Structures are given as structure tokens and as C-alpha cells.
Amino acid sequence: MNSVAFSPAGNLVASAGDDKIVRVSRVSDGKLARELRAHTRAVNGIAFSRDGSLLATAGADGVIVLWGIPK
């Protein structure tokens, strides 16, 4: 695991790593809410927007992706 971020509301946690997959899980029960795939190399950074509506991911492939996070 290369990066972890909690949503501003504290209800979601996102994690990412060398497998190129970003996983978003519910904090309340630990269940996977979404798997996000777009990077072709390791994901090194993740961050939620202040309002929690977006998740930014940065990969070793030189790509930054903005994901919409449903409420």
C-alpha cells in the first residue's frame, strides 16, 4: 500500500498501491464500496476534495485522475 486517505466526513477510506487499483471502503464496516481502475502503473498518491465529492489519484504512469465520489 502506497497511500491512504480518509474522506472529510470520515465515512470512507481510500487506499492504493502497486497493483494499480484504488479501493474505496466504508469505515463503518470495512466493506469495499468501489474499485477504481485507470492507472497503468502503481498509484502513489490519493486525496479527497474538501467536500468529499472528488478523489484525486496520482500514478507512476504520470497520470492524475479525478473520480466522482457519490454521496
Contacts in CASP RR format, 6 or more apart in sequence:
PFRMAT RR
TARGET T0000
AUTHOR 0000-0000-0000
METHOD contacts of the structure
MODEL  1
MNSVAFSPAGNLVASAGDDKIVRVSRVSDGKLARELRAHTRAVNGIAFSR
DGSLLATAGADGVIVLWGIPK
1 15 0 8 1.000
1 16 0 8 1.000
1 17 0 8 1.000
2 16 0 8 1.000
2 17 0 8 1.000
2 18 0 8 1.000
2 42 0 8 1.000
2 43 0 8 1.000
2 44 0 8 1.000
2 45 0 8 1.000
3 15 0 8 1.000
3 16 0 8 1.000
3 17 0 8 1.000
3 43 0 8 1.000
3 44 0 8 1.000
3 45 0 8 1.000
3 46 0 8 1.000
4 13 0 8 1.000
4 14 0 8 1.000
4 15 0 8 1.000
4 46 0 8 1.000
5 13 0 8 1.000
5 14 0 8 1.000
5 46 0 8 1.000
5 47 0 8 1.000
5 48 0 8 1.000
5 55 0 8 1.000
6 12 0 8 1.000
6 13 0 8 1.000
6 14 0 8 1.000
6 27 0 8 1.000
6 48 0 8 1.000
7 13 0 8 1.000
7 14 0 8 1.000
7 48 0 8 1.000
7 52 0 8 1.000
7 69 0 8 1.000
8 48 0 8 1.000
8 50 0 8 1.000
8 51 0 8 1.000
8 52 0 8 1.000
9 52 0 8 1.000
10 27 0 8 1.000
11 26 0 8 1.000
11 27 0 8 1.000
11 28 0 8 1.000
12 24 0 8 1.000
12 25 0 8 1.000
12 26 0 8 1.000
12 27 0 8 1.000
12 33 0 8 1.000
12 48 0 8 1.000
12 69 0 8 1.000
13 24 0 8 1.000
13 25 0 8 1.000
13 27 0 8 1.000
14 22 0 8 1.000
14 23 0 8 1.000
14 24 0 8 1.000
14 25 0 8 1.000
14 46 0 8 1.000
14 48 0 8 1.000
14 55 0 8 1.000
15 22 0 8 1.000
15 23 0 8 1.000
15 25 0 8 1.000
15 46 0 8 1.000
16 22 0 8 1.000
16 23 0 8 1.000
16 43 0 8 1.000
16 44 0 8 1.000
16 45 0 8 1.000
16 46 0 8 1.000
16 57 0 8 1.000
17 42 0 8 1.000
17 43 0 8 1.000
17 44 0 8 1.000
18 42 0 8 1.000
19 42 0 8 1.000
20 37 0 8 1.000
20 39 0 8 1.000
20 40 0 8 1.000
20 41 0 8 1.000
20 42 0 8 1.000
20 43 0 8 1.000
21 35 0 8 1.000
21 36 0 8 1.000
21 37 0 8 1.000
21 43 0 8 1.000
22 35 0 8 1.000
22 36 0 8 1.000
22 37 0 8 1.000
22 39 0 8 1.000
22 43 0 8 1.000
22 46 0 8 1.000
22 55 0 8 1.000
22 57 0 8 1.000
22 67 0 8 1.000
23 32 0 8 1.000
23 34 0 8 1.000
23 35 0 8 1.000
23 36 0 8 1.000
24 32 0 8 1.000
24 33 0 8 1.000
24 34 0 8 1.000
24 35 0 8 1.000
24 36 0 8 1.000
24 55 0 8 1.000
24 69 0 8 1.000
25 31 0 8 1.000
25 32 0 8 1.000
25 33 0 8 1.000
26 33 0 8 1.000
36 55 0 8 1.000
36 57 0 8 1.000
36 65 0 8 1.000
36 67 0 8 1.000
38 57 0 8 1.000
38 63 0 8 1.000
38 65 0 8 1.000
39 57 0 8 1.000
39 59 0 8 1.000
39 60 0 8 1.000
39 61 0 8 1.000
39 63 0 8 1.000
39 65 0 8 1.000
40 61 0 8 1.000
40 63 0 8 1.000
41 59 0 8 1.000
41 60 0 8 1.000
41 61 0 8 1.000
41 62 0 8 1.000
42 59 0 8 1.000
42 60 0 8 1.000
43 57 0 8 1.000
43 58 0 8 1.000
43 59 0 8 1.000
43 60 0 8 1.000
44 58 0 8 1.000
44 59 0 8 1.000
44 60 0 8 1.000
45 57 0 8 1.000
45 58 0 8 1.000
45 59 0 8 1.000
46 55 0 8 1.000
46 56 0 8 1.000
46 57 0 8 1.000
46 58 0 8 1.000
47 55 0 8 1.000
47 56 0 8 1.000
48 54 0 8 1.000
48 55 0 8 1.000
48 56 0 8 1.000
48 69 0 8 1.000
49 55 0 8 1.000
49 56 0 8 1.000
52 69 0 8 1.000
53 68 0 8 1.000
53 69 0 8 1.000
53 71 0 8 1.000
54 66 0 8 1.000
54 67 0 8 1.000
54 68 0 8 1.000
54 69 0 8 1.000
55 66 0 8 1.000
55 67 0 8 1.000
55 68 0 8 1.000
55 69 0 8 1.000
56 64 0 8 1.000
56 65 0 8 1.000
56 66 0 8 1.000
56 67 0 8 1.000
57 64 0 8 1.000
57 65 0 8 1.000
57 67 0 8 1.000
58 64 0 8 1.000
END
